[in-house]
């Protein structure tokens, strides 16, 4: 059974994004140092989670931009082909 148990919020600004919990079978006479160390770890984890989420959001945005560019290129090719067909039809009609 744990003799020491600690829960720390993982926060970014005012937003809590998770909880870091730790337990130990030994009592912690150095509780202030233990708490401070775990708070540093919790802060690091919150920043790492935020960075990973931002990277994922950026990757999603980049994929959407690539898809939009590909669609634009396809439309440009289609318009070019249709334009060439119209020019050819007009030349044949004259």
Buried (B, 14 or more C-beta within 10 A) or exposed (E): EEEBEBEBEBBBEEEEBBEBEBEEEEEBEEEEEBEEEBBEBBBEBBEEBBEEEEEEEEEEEEEEEEEEEEEEEEEEEEEEEEEEEEEEEEEEEE
